[in-house]
Amino acid sequence: MGCLVLRRLGATVPVLLLVTAGVFLLLHLTPGDPIDVMMAESVDAAVKETLRRELGLDRPLHVQYAAWMGRLLRGDLGRSIRNGEPVIESVSRRLRPSLELASSVMPSVTPSTLGCADERSRG
């Protein structure tokens, strides 16, 4: 049993790496420039380039991913480009209502799901 748990935990590492790499790439493939979202279009190009350098957006993607992963593992999700507040605060504010909603729905969904699975297994 312990061996199975260790094997399953070991299998989650590559899956998590693939998921985080996918999320990172999707964030970079979205249209638009985050610098343009953060600043007005009339801002000088030199100011935009300075901010791009400060945020590390001028570095290669693999370097950005490694830095992002390091911050993610430390629990630093960065700052919102909309309001400048730490993302972890925004997430934690919305986490409790989300968990309450999920816990109120689960008791009604789980029995019907288990019932369907049981019916399928019986043939």
Buried (B, 14 or more C-beta within 10 A) or exposed (E): EEEEEEEEEEEEEEEEEEEBEEEBEEEEEEEEEBBEEBBEEEEEEEEBEEBBEEBEBEBEEEEBBEEBBEEBEEEEBEBEEEEEEEEBEBEEEEEEEEEEEEEEEEEEEEEEEEEEEEEEEEE
